Amino acid sequence: MSTRTRLVTIETMPEYLKASHRAAGNWGTYPLNGAERTQAPSAEAKKMVAEDPDGYTHIVRKTSKA
């Protein structure tokens, strides 16, 4: 029996853009703001969010089962 893992879409801001977004007081709207979106298992995504000291990483939505 295969194990299915819930994937989620994660959005994060590249390090080189964080300072300008902090100075502007916002981080704009994807995709025009330069943020990057990736998919990862839910548990890994939650860990990434918790470990982001700047708060620029967040879960956008559930994606699928893989």
C-alpha positions as a printed Julia matrix, in Angstrom:
66×3 Matrix{Float64}:
  0.0    0.0    0.0
  1.41   3.42  -0.89
  1.44   6.3    1.51
  0.01   9.54   0.19
  1.54  12.81   1.26
 -0.39  16.05   1.23
  1.46  18.66  -0.83
  1.04  22.36  -0.27
  2.16  25.43  -2.18
  4.63  27.61  -0.29
  5.46  31.21  -1.11
  8.69  32.79   0.05
 10.66  35.94  -0.67
 14.22  35.57  -1.97
 16.8   36.92   0.47
 17.99  39.63  -1.93
 14.48  41.22  -2.07
 13.6   41.19   1.64
 15.29  44.52   2.53
 13.45  46.48  -0.16
 10.12  44.98   0.87
 10.8   45.8    4.53
 11.63  49.39   3.54
  8.4   49.64   1.55
  6.39  48.29   4.48
  4.82  45.5    2.41
  5.77  42.68   0.14
  3.47  43.23  -2.81
  1.5   40.64  -4.73
  2.71  37.45  -6.33
  4.11  37.12  -8.99
  5.02  40.77  -9.52
  6.76  41.04  -6.15
  9.47  38.53  -7.05
  8.31  35.91  -4.57
  8.88  32.27  -5.4
  6.35  29.46  -5.09
  7.23  25.81  -4.62
  5.47  22.66  -3.52
  6.45  20.54  -0.55
  4.91  17.99   1.8
  2.75  19.66   4.43
  5.03  18.78   7.37
  8.1   20.14   5.58
  6.22  23.31   4.6
  5.14  23.94   8.2
  8.76  23.55   9.3
  9.9   26.06   6.64
  7.31  28.59   7.84
  8.32  28.13  11.48
 12.02  28.53  10.67
 11.65  31.77   8.65
 12.73  34.54  11.07
 11.45  37.27   8.74
  7.96  35.87   8.26
  8.19  35.92   4.47
  7.39  32.23   4.06
  3.79  31.1    4.16
  1.56  28.32   2.91
 -0.58  29.53   0.04
 -2.85  26.52  -0.38
 -3.17  22.78  -0.32
 -2.2   21.4   -3.69
 -2.7   17.66  -4.07
 -1.85  14.23  -2.85
  1.29  12.71  -4.28
